[in-house]
Amino acid sequence: MSTLTEHTDGSAHTDEPTPAHPVTGTALRRQGIAALRLLVVLTIVLGVLYPLGVWAVSRVPGLHDQAEGSLLGSPGMATGSSLIGIDPVPANAAADPWFHTRPSASAPEDATAGLGPADPSTSGGSNKAADSGDLVKAVGERRTSIAAREGVDPAAVPPDAVTASASGLDPDISPAYAALQVPRVARVTGLGEDQVRALVAQATEGRALGFLGEPRVDVPELDSLVHTAAPAAR
């Protein structure tokens, strides 16, 4: 499209459009070769070198277990992960040798208000508010059930024992909830209470960086230690 331009002397001049330069076969080949080189470089860097670098870092001592999923159990016979809390089911409910996790919204329908093994294929909370009648009822049922299991007064049951985590798969409990379960685990497994407390201490992690969060006890790791100390526990 032509445009009309007025010069300072008052004359007018029509500007003709600049013709587009045709893309020659040489330019196409040059661009194609550049694109192919970029493809090869990115494939080597992102498809070979980067995965190899990540794999090499995962072999560093101290990082290997985390990179493999923090699995528990003997080599080739994983019994769980220290990152996923699934409430253990004893073979004999009257002789329960295990430490238990927090309640979960994904527990079986026939479980007592969320007590019992969570579904590891899903995660999430019940999304019930603090003023929910169903939640208040569930907390009361959990407190009564846990108090009966541990042989204590319901008032002695700590808050995290009756409230579910946001994920429903939290592997950690408070030291207070772990301490509440020590006498039962010691009695059923035949281990001394001091020995069980030592296992609890071994599975306890302090505050992150020394000041963030609260101390916590990893239940899957703790139950793995209990099973090692008392192999007959079921």
PyMOL commands that set and color helices and strands:
alter all, ss='L'
color gray80, all
select helices_A, chain A and resi 25-58+64-67+133-150+154-156+159-161+175-189+193-202+219-229
alter helices_A, ss='H'
color red, helices_A
select strands_A, chain A and resi 3-6+12-15+71-74+77-81+172-173+204-205+216-218
alter strands_A, ss='S'
color yellow, strands_A
deselect
rebuild
show_as cartoon
